[in-house]
């Protein structure tokens, strides 16, 4: 009754990583907490690996994974910039 002889390809469209505002803010805040650039870089790599595994698991093609993760970290950088500007206004000094 519902037999199909051809498979229809599908395109998985994940919720854009850049729109996951809570995640972007959390990652930026955690990066700011790191004592050294090396620790911050290691944390970024850990987050990137987790995002790549997630996108791969749900079937997102590699080129789209690169775009999504790159855009996510651009959003994180913008949030870091906002946080640093906020610190400068309040008179606090950054340890980053």
Order of alpha helices (4+ residues) and beta strands (2+ residues): alpha-alpha-alpha
